[in-house]
Amino acid sequence: MTKPATGIDWRGLMQAGLHGLGLDPAVFWRLTPVELRMMLGREQMVPPLTRARLAELAAAFPDARKDHGDGGYRNDAGAASGA
């Protein structure tokens, strides 16, 4: 039986943190993913979200309205009234 992929390369992350950065295991496990990425210098690899990119994403993935079949999960009236 094959183990399902989790999408997280734990072996690689542990190797980078414990051997590459020389972190103590207790320190490694207390790090957040963002902190580990910053320590590995990978945070700079992801460009910040700009207004132009946000507009691009909003056009590609528009919000659905109740009357357009989003399943009625949005509660615009409650959100507007603070409920």
Long-range contacts (C-beta under 8 A, 24 or more apart in sequence): 16-40
